[in-house]
Amino acid sequence: MLRYLDDPSLLTRYLELKAEIKRLQAELETLQPAILAALWEEPEQRAEYGGYQLTVGTRRTYAYSERVQALEQELKTLKKREEQDGTATLVRHTSFVVVRPLKPDTPAPDDEPSGDEPA
Protein backbone atom coordinates (compact mmCIF):
# COMPACT_ATOMS: atom_id res chain seq x y z
CA MET A 1 0.00 0.00 0.00
CA LEU A 2 1.13 3.57 -0.62
CA ARG A 3 1.26 5.28 2.77
CA TYR A 4 0.87 8.77 1.31
CA LEU A 5 -1.99 8.03 -1.08
CA ASP A 6 -5.22 9.32 0.45
CA ASP A 7 -7.53 7.31 -1.80
CA PRO A 8 -6.45 3.68 -2.37
CA SER A 9 -9.10 3.35 -5.09
CA LEU A 10 -6.80 5.49 -7.28
CA LEU A 11 -4.14 2.80 -7.11
CA THR A 12 -6.70 0.06 -7.73
CA ARG A 13 -7.99 1.89 -10.81
CA TYR A 14 -4.44 2.57 -12.04
CA LEU A 15 -3.59 -1.13 -11.89
CA GLU A 16 -6.89 -2.06 -13.56
CA LEU A 17 -6.13 0.33 -16.42
CA LYS A 18 -2.58 -1.03 -16.80
CA ALA A 19 -4.00 -4.56 -17.10
CA GLU A 20 -6.64 -3.41 -19.61
CA ILE A 21 -4.00 -1.65 -21.74
CA LYS A 22 -1.95 -4.84 -21.77
CA ARG A 23 -4.99 -6.88 -22.82
CA LEU A 24 -5.96 -4.39 -25.53
CA GLN A 25 -2.38 -4.25 -26.84
CA ALA A 26 -2.36 -8.03 -27.18
CA GLU A 27 -5.67 -7.91 -29.06
CA LEU A 28 -4.34 -5.20 -31.39
CA GLU A 29 -1.32 -7.36 -32.16
CA THR A 30 -3.57 -10.25 -33.20
CA LEU A 31 -5.68 -8.01 -35.48
CA GLN A 32 -2.81 -6.13 -37.11
CA PRO A 33 -1.57 -8.83 -39.56
CA ALA A 34 -4.98 -9.09 -41.29
CA ILE A 35 -5.38 -5.31 -41.48
CA LEU A 36 -1.84 -4.86 -42.76
CA ALA A 37 -2.26 -7.57 -45.41
CA ALA A 38 -5.47 -5.90 -46.63
CA LEU A 39 -3.78 -2.48 -46.73
CA TRP A 40 -0.98 -3.84 -48.93
CA GLU A 41 -3.67 -4.73 -51.49
CA GLU A 42 -5.14 -1.21 -51.55
CA PRO A 43 -4.02 1.37 -54.12
CA GLU A 44 -1.08 3.26 -52.60
CA GLN A 45 -1.51 1.11 -49.45
CA ARG A 46 -4.08 3.60 -48.17
CA ALA A 47 -7.69 3.36 -47.00
CA GLU A 48 -10.28 5.38 -45.09
CA TYR A 49 -12.66 3.88 -42.57
CA GLY A 50 -14.76 5.21 -39.72
CA GLY A 51 -13.30 8.71 -39.93
CA TYR A 52 -9.71 7.45 -39.98
CA GLN A 53 -7.09 7.18 -42.69
CA LEU A 54 -5.03 3.99 -42.59
CA THR A 55 -1.66 3.68 -44.30
CA VAL A 56 1.20 1.21 -44.25
CA GLY A 57 4.08 2.44 -42.12
CA THR A 58 7.50 0.87 -42.37
CA ARG A 59 10.60 0.88 -40.23
CA ARG A 60 13.98 -0.25 -41.44
CA THR A 61 16.58 -1.85 -39.22
CA TYR A 62 20.22 -1.94 -40.23
CA ALA A 63 23.22 -3.97 -39.13
CA TYR A 64 26.35 -1.85 -39.18
CA SER A 65 29.97 -2.67 -39.87
CA GLU A 66 32.36 -3.58 -37.06
CA ARG A 67 33.99 -0.16 -37.49
CA VAL A 68 30.71 1.66 -36.85
CA GLN A 69 29.87 -0.66 -33.94
CA ALA A 70 33.26 0.09 -32.38
CA LEU A 71 32.70 3.83 -32.79
CA GLU A 72 29.24 3.51 -31.20
CA GLN A 73 30.76 1.69 -28.23
CA GLU A 74 33.47 4.34 -27.91
CA LEU A 75 30.83 7.08 -28.01
CA LYS A 76 28.77 5.26 -25.37
CA THR A 77 31.84 5.06 -23.13
CA LEU A 78 32.64 8.75 -23.64
CA LYS A 79 29.05 9.73 -22.83
CA LYS A 80 29.12 7.69 -19.62
CA ARG A 81 32.41 9.32 -18.63
CA GLU A 82 30.97 12.82 -19.19
CA GLU A 83 27.89 11.93 -17.13
CA GLN A 84 30.12 10.75 -14.28
CA ASP A 85 32.57 13.67 -14.34
CA GLY A 86 29.88 16.34 -14.69
CA THR A 87 30.82 17.51 -18.19
CA ALA A 88 27.45 16.38 -19.55
CA THR A 89 24.49 18.57 -18.62
CA LEU A 90 21.29 16.97 -17.36
CA VAL A 91 18.54 18.31 -19.62
CA ARG A 92 15.56 16.40 -18.25
CA HIS A 93 14.81 13.95 -15.46
CA THR A 94 11.62 11.95 -15.96
CA SER A 95 9.92 9.87 -13.27
CA PHE A 96 7.35 7.17 -13.96
CA VAL A 97 5.61 4.30 -12.23
CA VAL A 98 6.99 0.80 -12.83
CA VAL A 99 4.50 -2.01 -12.22
CA ARG A 100 5.71 -5.61 -11.91
CA PRO A 101 3.92 -8.61 -10.44
CA LEU A 102 5.34 -9.91 -7.17
CA LYS A 103 7.20 -13.21 -7.31
CA PRO A 104 5.02 -16.03 -5.92
CA ASP A 105 7.24 -16.52 -2.86
CA THR A 106 7.34 -12.79 -2.04
CA PRO A 107 4.62 -11.63 0.37
CA ALA A 108 3.13 -8.22 -0.35
CA PRO A 109 4.31 -5.59 2.17
CA ASP A 110 0.77 -5.04 3.46
CA ASP A 111 0.03 -8.79 3.86
CA GLU A 112 -0.90 -9.81 7.36
CA PRO A 113 1.36 -12.38 9.06
CA SER A 114 -0.14 -15.88 9.04
CA GLY A 115 0.16 -16.29 12.80
CA ASP A 116 2.65 -19.17 12.73
CA GLU A 117 5.59 -16.82 12.14
CA PRO A 118 7.59 -15.37 15.04
CA ALA A 119 6.72 -11.75 15.81
N, C-alpha and C positions, 0 to 999 in steps of 0.2 A: 504494500500500500504506500502511496505517496503521503508523507506526513503533512506536507504543506499544501495539499490540494483540498480545498473546502468541500467540493462536491465530487464524491467518488464516481458518480454516474458519468462524469465527463471522461474519466479513464475507461470505464466500461464501454462507452460509445466509441471512443477512439479505437480501442482494440477490435470492436465489432466492425468498424469501417475498414480497418487494415485487413481483416479477414475477408471482407466482401470485395475489396479491391483485388486481393490475391485471387479469389475465385473468379471474378470478372476477367482479370488478365488471362487466366488459364482458358476461359471460354473464348476470348478473343483470339488467342493463339490457335485454337482448334478451327475457328471459322476462317481465319485469314487465308490459308492455302486455296480454298475454293473461290474466294473473292478475288484473290490475286490472279489465279488462272483465268477467270472470266474477264478481268481487266486486260490481260495480255491479248485477248481476242478482240477487244474493242478498237475502233479506229483511234490512232494516237494514244492508245492505252489510257483512255479518259472516259468517264461516264458521270452522269448526274442522277442523283436519287434522293428523294426526301429532303430537298433543300441543301444537299451537300454535293460537292464535286469530288470525285474519287480519281486519283491518278496513281500510276506506278512510280514509286520512289525506289531509288537504288543507292547502295552504298558499296564502295569498292574497298577492298582490303589488300594491302601490298606486303610482300616480304622483301626486306631490304638486304643489300649486300653486307658482308661482314664488316666492311669499312664503315658504313653508315651505322651499323649496330654498335660498333666500338665507339664511334663519336657520340652516339646517343647515351651510352653508358658513362662516357667521360663527362658529358654535359650534366647528367643526373648527379654524378659525384660532385661536380663543381657547384651545382645548385644546393645540394645538401650542406656543403662546406659553408657557403654564404649564409644559409639559414642559421647554422650553428654559430658562426662568428659575428653575426649581426649585420653583415654587409647587405643582405637581402632585406627588403622592406615589406612588412606584413601589410597587405592591401585590404584583406577582408578575413574575418574569422566567422565561420558559420556554425551554429549549433543545431542539432536535430535529434529527434528521438529515435533510438534504435530498439526494435522489438524483436526478441528471440524467445522461443519456447524454452522453459526450464528443462534441464535433463531429468529423466525419470527418477533418478536417485537423489535429486536436489530438492529439499523441501522449500516451499515458498517462504519468504521472510515473515509473512503474517500468519503462517500456519500455526495452529495450536499444538503444543506438545501432546503426544499420545498418552501420557500418564505413566508409561513404563520406562521413561527415560529419567536419569537423575536430574534434579533441579539445579 
